[in-house]
Amino acid sequence: MPGTLASIVYSPQPGSYNRKSLHEALLVADFGIAGDRKGGHPRRNLNIMDQEMLDVLSSEGYPTGPGILGENLIFIGADISTQPRGCQFRIGHDVVIEVVRLRE
C-alpha cells in the first residue's frame, strides 16, 4: 500500500487522555504501540487514518490534528477509507500492519 507515515501518537498513561507525539514507536504484534493505554484491545490494536480524510473532516468543522480523533498513525496518500479488509501497509523494512476493519 503506498503512502507515507506522517504522524505517530499514543496515550502513555492509564486513565488519561493525554496524547503524546512520537518520532518512532515500537509496534507489538496483537497489541499496538508499546506502552499505549489502549493497546491490546481485543477488537483493535492500532487506529490509523489518512491525512486526506482529516483534511475533509477539518473542512467540515471537526477538530483535527495528530491524535485528536484517537488515531495512532496518520498516513499521507494512502486513502485508507477505500481499502478492503486485509489490506496491508508496510512501515519501514520490518513492520507490516493490516486493516482488519474500518473505524466507525
N, C-alpha and C positions, 0 to 999 in steps of 0.2 A: 504494500500500500504506500503510495507516495505521500509526502508531507514532511514537514519539519517540526520538530518538537520546540515549542516556543516558551513553555512555562511548566514548572513543577511546583505544586503547593501541597502541603499536608497540615494536619492538625495534631500537634505533638502531645497534647495533654488531655487525659480523661476528664470529662465534664466541662471542657472548654471548647468554644467555637473559634478560638483564636487560630488563624491560619498563618503559616509561615512559608515564604518562598524559598526554594532551594535551587542551587546551581546544578546539583546532581543528587540522585537518590538511589538507595538500594531497593530493588524490587524483589519481593519474596513470592515464590510460587504459591498460589492459593491463599494469599494474604493481601498483597498490595505493597504500598510503600512501608518499609520497615519503620516502626515507631508511630505510624498513623493511628490515631484513636479509633478510626472507622475501619481499619484494616481487618481482614479475616471475616468480614460479614458473609454469611452463607450464600447470599444471593448476589453479592457484588464485592469485588475486591479493590476496584480502581474505577474512578469516574473520569471519562475523557470527553472533551468537547473540541470543536474546531473553531478557530478564530472567526471564520466567516459567519457561523451561526451566532457567535457572541456579538458580532457587528450588527446583524439583523435584530437581535434582541435589544441591543442598545438603542438602535434607531426607533424601536417601538416603546422606548421609555424604561426598559428594565435596567436595573443596576448591573453592571458587568465589570469585570477586572479579574485578575488572577485569583481563582479560588472563591470568588463571591457567590457563585451559583453551586458551589460544592464540588467543582471539578478538581481533580488532582493534576491532570495533564491537559495542556492546550496544544493542539497542532495547527499549523498553518498549511492550507492547501490539501486537506485530507477529506473534506466533505463527509464526515462521519455519519451524518443522519441518513445518507443514501446507501450505506454499506450494509451488506447482508450479514446475518449472524454467521459467525465463523471466520469473518474477515480478520486478517492478521496484520499487525503493524510491527515493523522491525525498528527497534531503537538501538542505534549503535551496532556493534558487532555481536553482542551477547544476549540481547533481550528481544523477545517476541511476546506481544500481548495479543489477545484475541477478543473480538467483540462477541459477547455472549447474548446480550440483549440491549435494546435501546433504553435509555433513561427516560422516564416519564415524569 
